[in-house]
């Protein structure tokens, strides 16, 4: 490991960016500018709220991390940084530093494999940055006073590349066996270098070799290390006292590989697993042991003939240190291997020969179809079934099993939620995904079913003290009293629907979800489309916390700014004051509001023509971080007190990038659909638009788009058109909402598209002879279908479209291995019946059957490794149009999935898309690839 001191940085103004400098006059936006344009990732905030760290990254190039002390308004930048971690008190920030893009792009395949990330540690008090090389992962202790670093495994060819700045561990008296005598060590068992650094000013450090695992306790008193050196027959469980930095050995063995680790918060217990190092890790059985840290005594926990521990077992103590949770499996065995042909007679042994076969048997009663089974295989190999050890009684209780495999681990002391999708795995192929839900008694392991065939996206919510379960079903909200096994429909008498009012799929409408529980299980919060409701668990009565103002004013209220702590979910005091985010269905603008639990009413804190997004809240303070944006305002970050976001302080100023270029504004457009229903859309006029001027229009859409009215455009190059680039090149961009009719997705989409475009024509904005249509995936399908029904569009681009629902119906989503049938019967494609029940609807909604009607030029784009839509769907559309003599071009990007990943391909597609629309909508000369095509060429390989 190498320490590279970096001189203290001069405080940087966040508005000064290396990629794009603000200018006194604006200029057109180019693709190169988009490549340099920086965007912010989600910020990380210190527990005490005074320091935030944000990754800022251009679309192409190297990122950097911005660190702000929000109290002192000090700022730092860490060049090349990403994925920041902030210590508890904000004193230190650690970031990943990857090899530069230039290094990665100029390295050959062999050299790229050897490139590893470094870590930089920033002291926010002094500005000093220290670099550590080849760090695999790092973490702060919970109190932020220690930093642990685990390094990449040393490469055989770089034995002398030991970093110079770290003192080696003393190895006096240790004999290294000759290389020939060293056993071969499985990668899973290999240890790595580990360093612990004290950050409290004492400059203490501990270096340990051959570490395979480590864990801090939540009280930040101890660190446990699993040290495994099979070659030297040394296996230890080491403990580091974080106050004195003294290291002790809690367990030592010449042959027992130390596996998983856990430390109890109360400082009493250390749990670990151990297994024979002579066994390959794939089939190694482990034993769970406990170390009493007061006496130093090691005891083995009770074993079971039915349940074993394996290498995927993880350990976790409850926060009260009374229970230890861990995973078990019914059996552990080594991986099977095929018998090989080794001699003459083996050539004619039927069992040996057929053992070399390549075969997968698909049975009609398989719970999962074979591709899905294969995709799930690795996860199933890693699956363990949750068990609990009650430390007081030394009693182990198995909670999950092969019948009810999924148990949600929580801090509840009596019951946990569990679920099983086993009864529905076969029907999931066509009907979607469902679960049965159970309550598991953690004292006995008994399971009580209380909810059957529940949609997988409608998970119940267990109260903090485990007395009640709240759940949504078929438009209503229910409360289940566990002790009395009684359920109550809380909403049946209310004149409000709790089902999704915009649901236009051939399936039951989902609910809008739950807010947090109140303390002592006194009640809980739940949402309808607009309002927040508070229900009392004793009286079963409920009222609109937001006093019905959401529905009357068409504002969707939701709680925001709660502390995100998976170990301890938020529970609110009965009279707590809470922050609400509000989204206006009318203006599409956002606001922050305030409500007090137990009292109906809403107080407006701030609202306007902008989009607000809460990005985090400090764990131990009331500081929140949020962004504020419009199409013409970059989403810079603000910090504020939870109760007063209107008094926020701006912390970044990346909007200076935008100010250097020509820009425009987004506006809301209303019209009436052909069926008399109102629709909305977003219109973005070209920069420097002159009133009365008719311009080419690019229509981009999917389903609902108007919630993007105040969203800043994505400043990157991908499979979508970059809105800012198009408006800078004379195009208006139109984002219409689409509302679908079950059974007629294609026709309802066309109706919304054509009526929306007609509105722009009537407004005098759209040139009726220069309307382009672009969509990808679901909107790629809609695009391909639309041009079979109307000649309104003068050019269209369809990315990854389904063109033939009859062949796509029984296809497979290659990314997950899931059959596509459910998408048509209950999901996005909205047919609502099987192919054999409604064959005509599949034909009527398939563009390939109407290719002869098309009068619009179409460009199809597919990655030939598409993991969502079979790329042969693009081939079908291309061949149909080619056969019908229509204007079609097909872009096949090699080794690309559903969304293009390789930057050269994303850039190429963006350039060709603009050239395509420029030709057909603006009359520019066609590029040669469009007028003549491109011949297939094979290029000289690098090693030739």
Secondary structure, DSSP 8 states (H G I E B T S, - for coil): --EEEE-------TT--SS----SS-B---HHHHHH-EEE---EE-TTSSEEEEEEEESSS--EEEEEETTTTEEEEEETEEEEEE-TTSSEEEEEE---HHHHHHS-HHHHHH---EEEEEETTT--EEEESSEEEEEE-TTSSEEEEEE----GGGTT---TTS-----TT-----GGGS----GGG--EEEEEEE-SSS--EEEEEEEEEEEE-TTSSEEEEEEEETTTTEEEEEEEETTT--EEEEEEESSEEEEEEEE-TTSSEEEEEEEETTS-GGG--BEEEEEETTT--EEE----SS-BB-TT--EEE-TTSSEEEEEEBS------------SGGGGG-HHHHHTT-------TT-SS-HHHHHHHHHHHHH--EEEEEETTTTEEEE---SSS-EE---S-SSEEEEEE-GGGTTTHHHH--EEEEEEEETTT--EEEEEEEEETT---EE-TTSSEEEEEETTEEEEEETTTTEEEESSTTSSS--B-TT--SSS---B--EEEEEGGG-EEEEE-SS-EEEEETTT--EEETTTTHHHHHTEEEEEE-----TTS--EE-TT-EEEEEEEETTT--EEEEEEETTEEEEEEEEE-SSEEEEEEE-SSS-EEEEEEEETTEEEEEEEEETTEEEEEEE---THHHHHTB----EEEEEEE-TTS-EEEEEEE--TT--TT--EEEEEE-SS--GGGTT-----S-SSS--HHHHHHTT-EEEEE-----TT-HHHHHHHHHHHHHHHHHHTT-EEEEEEEEEEETHHHHHHHHHHHH-S--SEEEEES----HHHHTT-EETTTTEESHHHHHTSTT---S-TTTSHHHHHHT-GGGGGGG--SEEEEEEETT-SSS-THHHHHHHHHHHHTT--EEEEEETT--SS--SHHHHHHHHHHHHHHHHHHHH-----HHHHT---------TT-
